[in-house]
Amino acid sequence: LVRLTNESSGLLEVFYDGEWGYVCDDGWQEVNGDVVCSILGYDGAISSSIGHYSSDVNYRLNFINCNGNEADLLDCSYGIYTPNYCSVNEHIYISCTIYEGLVRLTNESSG
């Protein structure tokens, strides 16, 4: 399971080994953000950036490496977080694509 702290954007959290925690940004790639957003039901990531601050250092995973077609973040290769390896400014922030509505095109004749 994955979630973002503000629904469609925010710091990345993962449920691993019975507990929610953060993902350290070591080895993070843009394609990983697309996988996260896809898992959450969005079309992809607008942005995926590293080096964000949070005083909570409850990291669960790091060194995530996705190919882009994974159905779950744990389908990607990853490392189990080692205590004291990442600092407070190594969180991942993701913004997912949101479509407010769809436009329907029709072929109507006037007259």
QUIJODA-V905954 format. One line per field, one symbol per residue. ss: DSSP state (H for helix, E for strand, C for the rest). A space follows every 50 residues. Layout:
ss=???
This chain:
ss=CEEEEECCEEEEEEEECCEEEEECCCCCCHHHHHHHHHHCCCCCEEEEEE EECCCCCCEEEEEEECCCCCCCHHHCEEEECCCCCCCCCCEEEEEECCCC CCCCCCCCCCC
